[in-house]
Amino acid sequence: MTDASRAHGLPHPRRLLALATDNRPARGYLAVVAASVAVMFLLPESGFAAGPLLLTAPLSFLGVVLPFGPGTEGGGTVEVLATGFWAGWLLLCALVNAAVLGALVAKPTAARPSGSPTPLPRVPAPAERPRPGRVRALLAPAVDNWLARGYLVVVAAALGFFLLAAYVLPDPGFAGIWPLMATAPVSLLAFLLSTPAEYSSLTWLSPLVFAVGTALAGLFNAVLLGRLAHRLRVREARPAV
Protein backbone atom coordinates (compact mmCIF):
# COMPACT_ATOMS: atom_id res chain seq x y z
CA MET A 1 0.00 0.00 0.00
CA THR A 2 1.45 3.36 -1.05
CA ASP A 3 1.88 6.42 1.10
CA ALA A 4 -0.58 8.38 -1.04
CA SER A 5 -3.35 5.88 -0.47
CA ARG A 6 -2.72 5.96 3.29
CA ALA A 7 -2.52 9.74 3.56
CA HIS A 8 -5.39 10.72 5.78
CA GLY A 9 -5.64 13.84 7.84
CA LEU A 10 -7.08 14.15 11.30
CA PRO A 11 -10.75 15.06 11.54
CA HIS A 12 -11.26 18.78 11.37
CA PRO A 13 -12.16 19.20 15.07
CA ARG A 14 -8.96 17.41 16.10
CA ARG A 15 -6.87 19.47 13.69
CA LEU A 16 -8.51 22.62 15.03
CA LEU A 17 -7.71 21.57 18.59
CA ALA A 18 -4.13 20.74 17.61
CA LEU A 19 -3.57 24.16 16.05
CA ALA A 20 -5.06 25.80 19.15
CA THR A 21 -2.83 23.99 21.63
CA ASP A 22 0.46 22.90 20.03
CA ASN A 23 2.28 26.25 20.07
CA ARG A 24 3.10 28.81 22.74
CA PRO A 25 1.30 31.87 21.26
CA ALA A 26 -1.99 29.97 21.03
CA ARG A 27 -1.64 28.52 24.52
CA GLY A 28 -0.75 31.95 25.86
CA TYR A 29 -3.86 33.41 24.25
CA LEU A 30 -6.04 30.72 25.84
CA ALA A 31 -4.45 31.48 29.21
CA VAL A 32 -5.28 35.17 28.82
CA VAL A 33 -8.89 34.32 27.94
CA ALA A 34 -9.15 32.05 30.98
CA ALA A 35 -7.75 34.81 33.20
CA SER A 36 -10.27 37.29 31.77
CA VAL A 37 -13.12 34.89 32.59
CA ALA A 38 -11.88 34.69 36.18
CA VAL A 39 -11.73 38.49 36.36
CA MET A 40 -15.27 38.68 34.97
CA PHE A 41 -16.58 36.56 37.85
CA LEU A 42 -14.49 38.34 40.48
CA LEU A 43 -15.28 41.87 39.25
CA PRO A 44 -18.63 41.63 37.42
CA GLU A 45 -19.35 45.36 37.73
CA SER A 46 -15.99 46.59 36.46
CA GLY A 47 -14.99 47.54 32.94
CA PHE A 48 -12.92 44.35 32.72
CA ALA A 49 -16.06 42.21 32.76
CA ALA A 50 -16.32 42.54 28.96
CA GLY A 51 -12.80 41.13 28.55
CA PRO A 52 -13.84 37.60 27.47
CA LEU A 53 -16.23 38.99 24.87
CA LEU A 54 -13.59 41.29 23.39
CA LEU A 55 -10.79 38.72 23.49
CA THR A 56 -12.85 36.14 21.62
CA ALA A 57 -14.21 38.55 19.00
CA PRO A 58 -15.47 38.56 16.32
CA LEU A 59 -17.23 35.20 16.70
CA SER A 60 -18.22 35.91 20.29
CA PHE A 61 -20.27 38.92 19.18
CA LEU A 62 -22.63 36.61 17.32
CA GLY A 63 -24.00 35.63 20.70
CA VAL A 64 -25.44 39.14 21.02
CA VAL A 65 -28.20 38.33 18.52
CA LEU A 66 -29.24 35.16 20.35
CA PRO A 67 -32.32 35.45 22.60
CA PHE A 68 -30.67 33.62 25.49
CA GLY A 69 -27.48 33.85 27.48
CA PRO A 70 -26.30 34.86 30.96
CA GLY A 71 -29.13 36.56 32.81
CA THR A 72 -31.88 34.81 30.86
CA GLU A 73 -35.09 34.71 32.88
CA GLY A 74 -37.29 31.64 33.17
CA GLY A 75 -36.29 29.66 36.17
CA GLY A 76 -33.24 27.83 37.42
CA THR A 77 -33.09 25.20 34.65
CA VAL A 78 -33.41 27.73 31.86
CA GLU A 79 -30.75 29.97 33.40
CA VAL A 80 -28.35 27.06 33.83
CA LEU A 81 -28.85 25.92 30.22
CA ALA A 82 -28.45 29.47 28.90
CA THR A 83 -25.27 30.03 30.91
CA GLY A 84 -23.91 26.63 29.87
CA PHE A 85 -24.54 27.41 26.21
CA TRP A 86 -22.84 30.78 26.57
CA ALA A 87 -19.80 29.17 28.22
CA GLY A 88 -19.58 26.53 25.47
CA TRP A 89 -19.90 29.18 22.77
CA LEU A 90 -17.19 31.30 24.42
CA LEU A 91 -14.89 28.27 24.59
CA LEU A 92 -15.48 27.49 20.92
CA CYS A 93 -14.74 31.11 19.95
CA ALA A 94 -11.53 31.04 22.00
CA LEU A 95 -10.43 27.77 20.37
CA VAL A 96 -11.10 29.12 16.87
CA ASN A 97 -9.12 32.29 17.58
CA ALA A 98 -6.30 30.25 19.12
CA ALA A 99 -6.28 28.00 16.05
CA VAL A 100 -6.09 31.06 13.79
CA LEU A 101 -3.14 32.29 15.82
CA GLY A 102 -1.56 28.84 15.64
CA ALA A 103 -2.02 28.70 11.88
CA LEU A 104 -0.41 32.13 11.60
CA VAL A 105 2.74 31.24 13.52
CA ALA A 106 3.10 27.57 12.48
CA LYS A 107 5.72 26.80 9.90
CA PRO A 108 4.34 25.23 6.74
CA THR A 109 5.34 21.63 6.16
CA ALA A 110 4.78 19.59 3.06
CA ALA A 111 4.55 15.83 3.16
CA ARG A 112 6.96 14.05 0.78
CA PRO A 113 6.49 10.41 -0.30
CA SER A 114 9.18 8.00 0.90
CA GLY A 115 11.89 7.27 -1.61
CA SER A 116 11.54 10.57 -3.44
CA PRO A 117 14.79 12.49 -3.99
CA THR A 118 15.63 15.32 -1.66
CA PRO A 119 14.88 18.62 -3.41
CA LEU A 120 17.76 20.93 -4.10
CA PRO A 121 17.97 24.01 -1.89
CA ARG A 122 16.39 27.06 -3.38
CA VAL A 123 18.55 30.10 -3.92
CA PRO A 124 16.83 33.15 -2.38
CA ALA A 125 16.21 36.06 -4.67
CA PRO A 126 18.21 39.23 -4.06
CA ALA A 127 16.65 41.41 -1.36
CA GLU A 128 16.58 44.44 -3.61
CA ARG A 129 14.59 42.70 -6.33
CA PRO A 130 10.82 43.31 -5.89
CA ARG A 131 8.70 40.17 -5.89
CA PRO A 132 5.88 40.38 -8.43
CA GLY A 133 2.49 39.53 -7.04
CA ARG A 134 3.64 39.54 -3.43
CA VAL A 135 0.59 41.49 -2.26
CA ARG A 136 -1.66 39.16 -4.24
CA ALA A 137 -0.04 36.15 -2.60
CA LEU A 138 -0.52 37.67 0.86
CA LEU A 139 -4.21 38.33 0.18
CA ALA A 140 -4.89 35.02 -1.57
CA PRO A 141 -6.03 33.20 1.62
CA ALA A 142 -8.88 35.72 1.91
CA VAL A 143 -10.53 34.62 -1.34
CA ASP A 144 -9.38 31.09 -2.21
CA ASN A 145 -11.55 29.18 0.27
CA TRP A 146 -15.22 29.13 1.24
CA LEU A 147 -14.63 29.95 4.90
CA ALA A 148 -12.93 33.28 4.19
CA ARG A 149 -15.26 34.13 1.29
CA GLY A 150 -18.32 33.52 3.45
CA TYR A 151 -16.88 35.77 6.13
CA LEU A 152 -16.25 38.53 3.57
CA VAL A 153 -19.88 38.28 2.45
CA VAL A 154 -20.99 38.88 6.04
CA VAL A 155 -18.62 41.86 6.34
CA ALA A 156 -19.83 43.31 3.04
CA ALA A 157 -23.47 43.00 4.14
CA ALA A 158 -22.73 44.71 7.46
CA LEU A 159 -20.81 47.52 5.75
CA GLY A 160 -23.51 47.99 3.11
CA PHE A 161 -26.20 48.33 5.76
CA PHE A 162 -24.05 50.78 7.73
CA LEU A 163 -23.35 53.02 4.73
CA LEU A 164 -27.02 52.96 3.74
CA ALA A 165 -28.05 53.95 7.26
CA ALA A 166 -25.35 56.62 7.56
CA TYR A 167 -25.91 58.41 4.24
CA VAL A 168 -29.50 57.58 3.23
CA LEU A 169 -31.67 56.84 6.24
CA PRO A 170 -32.75 59.80 8.39
CA ASP A 171 -31.73 58.09 11.63
CA PRO A 172 -28.79 55.65 11.38
CA GLY A 173 -29.18 54.60 15.00
CA PHE A 174 -26.60 52.01 16.00
CA ALA A 175 -25.98 50.64 12.51
CA GLY A 176 -22.22 50.86 13.03
CA ILE A 177 -22.33 48.12 15.64
CA TRP A 178 -22.71 45.44 12.97
CA PRO A 179 -19.48 46.08 11.00
CA LEU A 180 -17.74 46.79 14.30
CA MET A 181 -18.70 43.37 15.67
CA ALA A 182 -18.13 41.54 12.38
CA THR A 183 -14.54 42.77 12.04
CA ALA A 184 -13.50 42.96 15.71
CA PRO A 185 -11.06 43.21 17.32
CA VAL A 186 -9.10 45.09 14.63
CA SER A 187 -12.14 47.26 13.89
CA LEU A 188 -11.67 48.97 17.25
CA LEU A 189 -8.77 50.85 15.63
CA ALA A 190 -11.09 52.00 12.83
CA PHE A 191 -13.52 53.29 15.44
CA LEU A 192 -10.76 55.28 17.15
CA LEU A 193 -9.56 56.74 13.84
CA SER A 194 -13.05 57.86 12.82
CA THR A 195 -13.91 59.48 16.16
CA PRO A 196 -12.03 62.80 15.60
CA ALA A 197 -13.96 63.51 12.39
CA GLU A 198 -17.22 63.00 14.28
CA TYR A 199 -16.47 66.05 16.43
CA SER A 200 -15.19 68.29 13.64
CA SER A 201 -16.77 70.18 10.77
CA LEU A 202 -16.24 67.12 8.54
CA THR A 203 -18.81 64.90 10.22
CA TRP A 204 -19.74 63.35 6.86
CA LEU A 205 -16.21 61.94 6.66
CA SER A 206 -16.46 59.93 9.87
CA PRO A 207 -18.69 57.13 8.46
CA LEU A 208 -16.45 56.85 5.40
CA VAL A 209 -13.27 56.55 7.48
CA PHE A 210 -14.98 54.00 9.70
CA ALA A 211 -16.18 52.00 6.68
CA VAL A 212 -12.72 51.92 5.09
CA GLY A 213 -11.13 50.94 8.39
CA THR A 214 -13.58 48.14 9.07
CA ALA A 215 -13.23 46.90 5.48
CA LEU A 216 -9.47 46.61 5.95
CA ALA A 217 -10.03 44.93 9.32
CA GLY A 218 -12.39 42.45 7.67
CA LEU A 219 -9.83 41.73 4.95
CA PHE A 220 -7.17 41.13 7.61
CA ASN A 221 -9.47 38.75 9.48
CA ALA A 222 -10.35 36.95 6.23
CA VAL A 223 -6.66 36.35 5.53
CA LEU A 224 -6.27 34.80 8.97
CA LEU A 225 -9.36 32.65 8.48
CA GLY A 226 -8.06 31.57 5.08
CA ARG A 227 -4.75 30.51 6.57
CA LEU A 228 -6.66 28.53 9.18
CA ALA A 229 -8.68 26.83 6.44
CA HIS A 230 -5.46 25.90 4.65
CA ARG A 231 -4.03 24.41 7.82
CA LEU A 232 -7.17 22.38 8.44
CA ARG A 233 -6.83 20.88 4.96
CA VAL A 234 -3.23 19.82 5.47
CA ARG A 235 -2.90 16.04 5.42
CA GLU A 236 0.10 14.39 6.97
CA ALA A 237 1.34 11.39 5.02
CA ARG A 238 1.58 8.20 7.06
CA PRO A 239 4.31 5.64 6.47
CA ALA A 240 3.33 2.65 4.35
CA VAL A 241 2.63 -0.63 6.09
C-alpha positions as CSV (number, residue, x, y, z in Angstrom):
1,M,0.0,0.0,0.0
2,T,1.4,3.4,-1.0
3,D,1.9,6.4,1.1
4,A,-0.6,8.4,-1.0
5,S,-3.4,5.9,-0.5
6,R,-2.7,6.0,3.3
7,A,-2.5,9.7,3.6
8,H,-5.4,10.7,5.8
9,G,-5.6,13.8,7.8
10,L,-7.1,14.2,11.3
11,P,-10.7,15.1,11.5
12,H,-11.3,18.8,11.4
13,P,-12.2,19.2,15.1
14,R,-9.0,17.4,16.1
15,R,-6.9,19.5,13.7
16,L,-8.5,22.6,15.0
17,L,-7.7,21.6,18.6
18,A,-4.1,20.7,17.6
19,L,-3.6,24.2,16.1
20,A,-5.1,25.8,19.1
21,T,-2.8,24.0,21.6
22,D,0.5,22.9,20.0
23,N,2.3,26.2,20.1
24,R,3.1,28.8,22.7
25,P,1.3,31.9,21.3
26,A,-2.0,30.0,21.0
27,R,-1.6,28.5,24.5
28,G,-0.7,31.9,25.9
29,Y,-3.9,33.4,24.2
30,L,-6.0,30.7,25.8
31,A,-4.4,31.5,29.2
32,V,-5.3,35.2,28.8
33,V,-8.9,34.3,27.9
34,A,-9.1,32.0,31.0
35,A,-7.8,34.8,33.2
36,S,-10.3,37.3,31.8
37,V,-13.1,34.9,32.6
38,A,-11.9,34.7,36.2
39,V,-11.7,38.5,36.4
40,M,-15.3,38.7,35.0
41,F,-16.6,36.6,37.8
42,L,-14.5,38.3,40.5
43,L,-15.3,41.9,39.3
44,P,-18.6,41.6,37.4
45,E,-19.3,45.4,37.7
46,S,-16.0,46.6,36.5
47,G,-15.0,47.5,32.9
48,F,-12.9,44.3,32.7
49,A,-16.1,42.2,32.8
50,A,-16.3,42.5,29.0
51,G,-12.8,41.1,28.5
52,P,-13.8,37.6,27.5
53,L,-16.2,39.0,24.9
54,L,-13.6,41.3,23.4
55,L,-10.8,38.7,23.5
56,T,-12.8,36.1,21.6
57,A,-14.2,38.5,19.0
58,P,-15.5,38.6,16.3
59,L,-17.2,35.2,16.7
60,S,-18.2,35.9,20.3
61,F,-20.3,38.9,19.2
62,L,-22.6,36.6,17.3
63,G,-24.0,35.6,20.7
64,V,-25.4,39.1,21.0
65,V,-28.2,38.3,18.5
66,L,-29.2,35.2,20.4
67,P,-32.3,35.5,22.6
68,F,-30.7,33.6,25.5
69,G,-27.5,33.8,27.5
70,P,-26.3,34.9,31.0
71,G,-29.1,36.6,32.8
72,T,-31.9,34.8,30.9
73,E,-35.1,34.7,32.9
74,G,-37.3,31.6,33.2
75,G,-36.3,29.7,36.2
76,G,-33.2,27.8,37.4
77,T,-33.1,25.2,34.7
78,V,-33.4,27.7,31.9
79,E,-30.8,30.0,33.4
80,V,-28.3,27.1,33.8
81,L,-28.9,25.9,30.2
82,A,-28.4,29.5,28.9
83,T,-25.3,30.0,30.9
84,G,-23.9,26.6,29.9
85,F,-24.5,27.4,26.2
86,W,-22.8,30.8,26.6
87,A,-19.8,29.2,28.2
88,G,-19.6,26.5,25.5
89,W,-19.9,29.2,22.8
90,L,-17.2,31.3,24.4
91,L,-14.9,28.3,24.6
92,L,-15.5,27.5,20.9
93,C,-14.7,31.1,20.0
94,A,-11.5,31.0,22.0
95,L,-10.4,27.8,20.4
96,V,-11.1,29.1,16.9
97,N,-9.1,32.3,17.6
98,A,-6.3,30.3,19.1
99,A,-6.3,28.0,16.0
100,V,-6.1,31.1,13.8
101,L,-3.1,32.3,15.8
102,G,-1.6,28.8,15.6
103,A,-2.0,28.7,11.9
104,L,-0.4,32.1,11.6
105,V,2.7,31.2,13.5
106,A,3.1,27.6,12.5
107,K,5.7,26.8,9.9
108,P,4.3,25.2,6.7
109,T,5.3,21.6,6.2
110,A,4.8,19.6,3.1
111,A,4.5,15.8,3.2
112,R,7.0,14.1,0.8
113,P,6.5,10.4,-0.3
114,S,9.2,8.0,0.9
115,G,11.9,7.3,-1.6
116,S,11.5,10.6,-3.4
117,P,14.8,12.5,-4.0
118,T,15.6,15.3,-1.7
119,P,14.9,18.6,-3.4
120,L,17.8,20.9,-4.1
121,P,18.0,24.0,-1.9
122,R,16.4,27.1,-3.4
123,V,18.5,30.1,-3.9
124,P,16.8,33.1,-2.4
125,A,16.2,36.1,-4.7
126,P,18.2,39.2,-4.1
127,A,16.7,41.4,-1.4
128,E,16.6,44.4,-3.6
129,R,14.6,42.7,-6.3
130,P,10.8,43.3,-5.9
131,R,8.7,40.2,-5.9
132,P,5.9,40.4,-8.4
133,G,2.5,39.5,-7.0
134,R,3.6,39.5,-3.4
135,V,0.6,41.5,-2.3
136,R,-1.7,39.2,-4.2
137,A,0.0,36.2,-2.6
138,L,-0.5,37.7,0.9
139,L,-4.2,38.3,0.2
140,A,-4.9,35.0,-1.6
141,P,-6.0,33.2,1.6
142,A,-8.9,35.7,1.9
143,V,-10.5,34.6,-1.3
144,D,-9.4,31.1,-2.2
145,N,-11.6,29.2,0.3
146,W,-15.2,29.1,1.2
147,L,-14.6,29.9,4.9
148,A,-12.9,33.3,4.2
149,R,-15.3,34.1,1.3
150,G,-18.3,33.5,3.4
151,Y,-16.9,35.8,6.1
152,L,-16.2,38.5,3.6
153,V,-19.9,38.3,2.4
154,V,-21.0,38.9,6.0
155,V,-18.6,41.9,6.3
156,A,-19.8,43.3,3.0
157,A,-23.5,43.0,4.1
158,A,-22.7,44.7,7.5
159,L,-20.8,47.5,5.8
160,G,-23.5,48.0,3.1
161,F,-26.2,48.3,5.8
162,F,-24.1,50.8,7.7
163,L,-23.4,53.0,4.7
164,L,-27.0,53.0,3.7
165,A,-28.1,53.9,7.3
166,A,-25.3,56.6,7.6
167,Y,-25.9,58.4,4.2
168,V,-29.5,57.6,3.2
169,L,-31.7,56.8,6.2
170,P,-32.7,59.8,8.4
171,D,-31.7,58.1,11.6
172,P,-28.8,55.7,11.4
173,G,-29.2,54.6,15.0
174,F,-26.6,52.0,16.0
175,A,-26.0,50.6,12.5
176,G,-22.2,50.9,13.0
177,I,-22.3,48.1,15.6
178,W,-22.7,45.4,13.0
179,P,-19.5,46.1,11.0
180,L,-17.7,46.8,14.3
181,M,-18.7,43.4,15.7
182,A,-18.1,41.5,12.4
183,T,-14.5,42.8,12.0
184,A,-13.5,43.0,15.7
185,P,-11.1,43.2,17.3
186,V,-9.1,45.1,14.6
187,S,-12.1,47.3,13.9
188,L,-11.7,49.0,17.3
189,L,-8.8,50.8,15.6
190,A,-11.1,52.0,12.8
191,F,-13.5,53.3,15.4
192,L,-10.8,55.3,17.2
193,L,-9.6,56.7,13.8
194,S,-13.1,57.9,12.8
195,T,-13.9,59.5,16.2
196,P,-12.0,62.8,15.6
197,A,-14.0,63.5,12.4
198,E,-17.2,63.0,14.3
199,Y,-16.5,66.1,16.4
200,S,-15.2,68.3,13.6
201,S,-16.8,70.2,10.8
202,L,-16.2,67.1,8.5
203,T,-18.8,64.9,10.2
204,W,-19.7,63.3,6.9
205,L,-16.2,61.9,6.7
206,S,-16.5,59.9,9.9
207,P,-18.7,57.1,8.5
208,L,-16.5,56.8,5.4
209,V,-13.3,56.5,7.5
210,F,-15.0,54.0,9.7
211,A,-16.2,52.0,6.7
212,V,-12.7,51.9,5.1
213,G,-11.1,50.9,8.4
214,T,-13.6,48.1,9.1
215,A,-13.2,46.9,5.5
216,L,-9.5,46.6,6.0
217,A,-10.0,44.9,9.3
218,G,-12.4,42.5,7.7
219,L,-9.8,41.7,5.0
220,F,-7.2,41.1,7.6
221,N,-9.5,38.7,9.5
222,A,-10.3,37.0,6.2
223,V,-6.7,36.3,5.5
224,L,-6.3,34.8,9.0
225,L,-9.4,32.6,8.5
226,G,-8.1,31.6,5.1
227,R,-4.8,30.5,6.6
228,L,-6.7,28.5,9.2
229,A,-8.7,26.8,6.4
230,H,-5.5,25.9,4.6
231,R,-4.0,24.4,7.8
232,L,-7.2,22.4,8.4
233,R,-6.8,20.9,5.0
234,V,-3.2,19.8,5.5
235,R,-2.9,16.0,5.4
236,E,0.1,14.4,7.0
237,A,1.3,11.4,5.0
238,R,1.6,8.2,7.1
239,P,4.3,5.6,6.5
240,A,3.3,2.7,4.3
241,V,2.6,-0.6,6.1
